[in-house]
Amino acid sequence: MVAECYTFPIGQIRGAKRRAAQAARIDRAVEALADTLDPTPVLESFGCLRMRLGWKLLAYLVGGWLGGESRVVAVPTDFDPVGAELASAADPPSDADRSYSGSNLDCAVGLPLQARRRFMSAVEGDGSPWSYLCASLAVRQLLDYAAYWHAFYEHDWFEHLILAKWPPPGAALQEPAGDFEGEPPGLWRPAVWVGRRSTTVRLYTYRPATANPEGIWMHEDRYEAGSYDPELTRTLIAAGRPATIMY
């Protein structure tokens, strides 16, 4: 069976990303319960996605409001973060529950024993190609949730503009970079390929020069059939201006 390709209007895709970003806004006047926040509204902003029965999302804050970030996890619906036992930093997560970012910092974050770092494994959807594209947007927004220090690989999604064509207005891009090989893609618009055993989502984004250098990235996610837990890849395909904000 040849995988079938689906595309969607760029305005629809950017609108979904914008709604997720709005749902992720934090009211700092609200006290965090046991250093946790509820990122569920981010997932709920995508009407085609929902938590599996018996699970909920929870965001553990790290480093406080200034210079802080979070780790979103899935926990059982009856889980109470107050007084919960946390895993030791000496006990790294299993291979099956490795983080999406691959960051070594995750091992130093105390998370509950019941938590799933791969929180998308507790998410389900309506099975449509659109739902898989939304899952790729959702996982990135949740990785970026409550991150107030954005000069890191997994915490810059808010800066990215999803592309429909090349080049983006105002970009100052150089030759292709990284491991990307071949001609510029013929299909810039985000696309979903649905096959019998897997679904692949590919999208291209432009990030201006801020705390990170300017660049264009290819994001490609692979989902096993029936799963909304992706294997994420991210490849720099064109570099531009260096970082303009120094900390």
C-alpha positions in Angstrom: 0.0 0.0 0.0 1.4 3.4 -1.0 1.1 6.1 1.7 -1.5 8.7 0.8 -0.6 12.3 1.2 -2.9 14.9 2.8 -2.4 18.7 3.0 -4.3 21.5 4.7 -4.7 25.3 4.3 -1.8 27.1 5.9 -4.2 29.4 7.7 -6.0 26.5 9.3 -2.6 25.1 10.6 -1.3 28.4 11.9 -4.7 29.0 13.5 -4.4 25.7 15.4 -0.8 26.6 16.6 -2.0 30.1 17.7 -5.0 28.7 19.7 -2.6 26.2 21.4 -0.2 29.1 22.3 -3.1 31.1 23.8 -4.3 28.1 25.8 -0.8 27.8 27.2 -0.7 31.3 28.7 -0.1 31.1 32.4 -1.7 33.3 35.1 1.2 33.9 37.4 -1.2 35.1 40.1 -2.5 31.5 40.4 -0.6 29.5 43.0 1.0 26.4 41.6 -0.2 23.3 43.6 2.9 21.4 44.7 4.9 23.1 42.0 2.5 21.8 39.3 0.2 23.4 36.7 -2.5 22.0 34.5 -1.6 22.1 30.8 -4.8 20.3 29.7 -6.3 23.4 27.9 -3.4 23.1 25.4 -4.6 19.6 24.3 -8.2 20.6 24.5 -7.6 23.4 22.0 -7.3 20.7 19.4 -10.8 19.3 19.2 -9.7 16.1 17.6 -7.4 15.1 20.5 -8.2 13.9 24.0 -6.6 12.0 27.0 -7.1 8.3 27.2 -9.5 7.1 29.9 -7.7 7.1 33.2 -5.1 9.6 32.4 -4.5 13.4 32.8 -1.7 15.9 32.0 0.4 17.6 34.7 3.2 20.1 34.3 6.0 20.1 37.0 7.7 23.5 37.4 11.5 23.6 37.5 13.4 26.7 38.6 10.5 28.9 39.5 8.9 31.7 37.5 12.2 33.5 36.7 14.3 31.5 34.4 12.0 28.5 34.8 10.5 25.8 32.7 8.5 22.7 33.1 8.2 19.0 32.4 4.8 17.9 31.2 3.9 14.3 32.1 0.9 12.1 32.0 -0.4 10.7 35.3 -3.4 8.6 36.4 -6.5 10.7 36.8 -6.7 10.0 40.6 -3.0 11.2 41.1 -2.6 13.8 43.8 0.7 15.8 43.5 0.6 16.9 47.2 3.0 14.6 49.1 3.6 12.3 46.1 6.7 10.2 46.0 9.2 11.4 43.4 11.6 9.2 41.6 15.3 9.7 42.5 17.6 11.5 40.0 19.8 8.4 40.3 17.1 6.3 38.6 17.0 7.4 35.0 13.8 6.7 33.0 13.5 3.5 31.0 14.2 3.4 27.3 10.4 3.1 26.7 9.8 6.3 28.6 12.7 8.4 27.3 12.1 12.1 26.9 11.1 13.7 23.6 14.0 16.2 23.8 16.7 13.7 24.7 18.0 16.3 27.2 20.2 15.0 30.0 18.5 17.6 32.2 15.4 15.4 32.5 17.3 12.9 34.7 17.8 15.7 37.3 14.1 16.6 37.4 12.2 14.8 40.2 9.0 13.4 38.7 6.4 11.2 40.3 6.9 7.4 40.0 3.6 7.1 38.2 4.5 9.7 35.6 4.9 9.1 31.9 7.5 11.4 30.4 6.2 10.4 26.9 2.9 12.1 27.7 1.5 11.6 24.2 1.3 7.9 24.8 -1.7 8.7 27.0 -3.4 10.7 24.2 -5.8 9.5 21.6 -7.5 11.1 18.6 -10.2 10.7 16.0 -7.8 8.9 13.6 -8.0 11.5 10.9 -4.8 12.8 9.1 -5.6 16.2 10.6 -5.5 14.8 14.1 -1.9 13.6 13.5 -0.8 17.0 12.3 -2.5 18.4 15.4 -0.6 15.9 17.6 2.7 17.2 16.1 1.7 20.7 17.1 0.5 19.7 20.5 3.6 17.8 21.6 5.8 20.8 20.7 3.5 23.3 22.5 3.5 21.1 25.6 7.3 20.7 25.5 7.4 24.5 25.4 4.8 24.8 28.3 5.6 27.3 31.1 9.2 27.8 29.7 10.4 31.3 30.6 14.0 30.7 29.4 13.8 30.0 25.7 17.4 29.6 24.6 17.2 25.8 24.5 16.3 23.3 21.8 13.0 22.2 23.2 11.8 25.6 24.3 11.6 27.8 21.2 8.5 26.6 19.5 6.7 29.9 20.2 9.2 31.6 17.8 8.6 29.3 14.9 6.5 30.3 11.9 5.0 27.4 10.0 5.9 27.7 6.3 3.9 27.2 3.1 6.6 28.4 0.7 10.2 29.5 0.4 11.6 31.9 1.4 9.9 33.6 4.4 9.6 37.4 4.1 12.7 39.2 5.6 14.8 36.1 5.9 18.6 36.3 5.4 19.4 32.7 4.7 22.6 31.1 3.6 23.4 27.7 2.2 21.7 24.5 3.5 23.2 23.4 6.7 23.4 20.3 8.9 22.6 16.9 7.5 20.1 18.0 5.0 21.0 16.9 1.4 19.3 17.4 -1.9 17.3 20.1 -3.6 14.9 22.4 -1.7 11.6 20.5 -1.1 9.0 20.7 -3.8 6.3 20.6 -1.2 6.7 23.2 1.5 3.2 23.1 2.9 2.8 20.8 6.0 1.7 17.3 4.9 0.6 14.0 6.4 1.4 10.7 4.8 -0.9 7.9 6.0 0.2 4.3 5.4 -0.9 0.9 6.6 1.6 0.7 9.4 2.5 4.3 10.2 1.7 7.9 9.7 4.3 10.6 9.0 3.9 14.3 9.6 6.3 16.8 8.0 6.4 20.5 8.4 8.9 23.3 7.8 9.3 26.3 10.1 11.2 29.6 10.1 12.7 30.9 13.3 14.0 34.5 13.3 17.3 35.5 15.0 16.5 36.2 18.7 18.1 34.2 21.5 18.8 31.5 18.9 20.3 31.9 15.4 18.0 32.4 12.4 17.1 29.3 10.5 14.7 27.1 8.6 13.9 23.7 10.1 12.3 20.5 8.8 10.3 18.7 11.5 9.3 15.1 10.7 7.3 12.9 13.1 6.6 9.2 12.7 3.6 7.6 14.4 3.0 3.9 14.6 -0.4 2.8 13.5 -3.0 3.6 16.2 -0.5 5.6 18.3 -0.3 9.4 18.9 3.1 9.1 20.5 5.6 10.3 17.8 9.3 9.8 17.2 10.4 13.4 16.6 13.1 14.6 14.3 14.3 18.1 13.6 16.8 19.1 11.0 18.3 22.5 10.2 18.1 23.0 6.4 19.1 26.6 6.1 21.0 28.9 8.4 20.9 32.7 8.7 21.8 35.5 11.0 23.4 34.7 14.4 21.6 35.2 17.7 20.8 38.9 18.4 19.8 38.6 22.1 22.6 37.9 24.6 21.9 36.7 28.1 
